[in-house]
Amino acid sequence: MIRVFVTQLILFLLPFLLYGGYLFLTRKMNKQAFIDAPRYWLIMAGIALSLGGFVVLSQINNNPVGGTYIPTHYENGVLVPGQVKGSE
């Protein structure tokens, strides 16, 4: 769960980091540049990237629908990670 949160946070902050990098590289890093920042568009871009991240994460999740979750357990002294078994 923390991986999903950190991924979404990075995706949301990415436009702000890129804008800051642009200001740094063009040597326009002054107080007025931050006051005049296109905050609305940066926020909208961050939200769009976060929503896209949710879609991508949901599509790459390969757990079968309607399956049965088997929690982490030991088998013959070996730790077996939790998994979802499909309904056969």
C-alpha positions in Angstrom: 0.0 0.0 0.0 2.8 2.4 0.7 4.2 1.7 -2.7 1.0 2.9 -4.3 1.0 6.0 -2.1 4.6 6.9 -2.9 4.1 6.3 -6.6 1.0 8.6 -6.7 2.9 11.2 -4.7 5.8 11.2 -7.1 3.5 11.4 -10.1 1.6 14.3 -8.6 4.8 16.2 -7.8 6.5 15.5 -11.1 5.2 18.6 -12.9 6.3 20.8 -10.1 9.8 19.3 -10.1 10.0 19.6 -13.9 8.9 23.3 -13.7 11.5 23.9 -10.9 14.1 22.3 -13.1 13.1 24.5 -16.0 13.4 27.6 -13.9 16.8 26.4 -12.6 18.2 25.6 -16.1 17.0 28.9 -17.6 18.3 30.8 -14.5 14.9 32.4 -13.8 14.9 31.3 -10.2 13.7 34.4 -8.4 10.8 35.2 -6.2 8.7 36.6 -9.1 9.0 33.4 -11.1 7.5 31.4 -8.2 4.7 34.0 -7.7 3.8 33.9 -11.4 4.0 30.1 -11.6 1.2 28.4 -13.6 0.0 26.7 -10.4 -3.4 25.7 -11.9 -1.8 23.9 -14.8 0.8 22.2 -12.6 -1.9 20.9 -10.3 -4.1 19.7 -13.2 -1.1 18.0 -14.7 -0.3 16.3 -11.4 -3.8 15.1 -11.0 -3.9 13.8 -14.5 -0.6 11.9 -14.0 -1.9 10.5 -10.7 -5.1 9.3 -12.3 -3.2 7.8 -15.1 -1.0 6.1 -12.6 -4.0 4.5 -10.9 -5.2 3.2 -14.3 -1.8 1.7 -15.1 -1.4 0.1 -11.6 -4.9 -1.4 -11.9 -4.1 -2.9 -15.3 -0.8 -4.4 -14.4 -2.3 -6.1 -11.3 -2.4 -9.7 -12.4 -4.7 -11.0 -9.7 -7.6 -13.0 -11.0 -11.1 -11.6 -10.3 -13.1 -13.8 -8.0 -10.0 -15.6 -6.7 -9.3 -16.7 -3.2 -6.6 -15.0 -1.2 -4.1 -17.3 0.5 -2.1 -15.4 3.1 1.7 -15.8 3.7 2.4 -19.1 5.4 5.2 -21.6 6.0 5.4 -24.8 3.9 8.0 -27.3 4.9 10.0 -24.6 6.7 9.9 -22.2 3.7 8.0 -18.9 3.8 5.5 -18.8 0.9 4.3 -15.3 0.0 0.6 -14.5 -0.1 -1.1 -15.0 -3.4 -4.5 -15.1 -5.1 -5.6 -18.4 -6.6 -8.1 -18.2 -9.4 -11.5 -19.9 -9.1 -11.0 -23.1 -11.2 
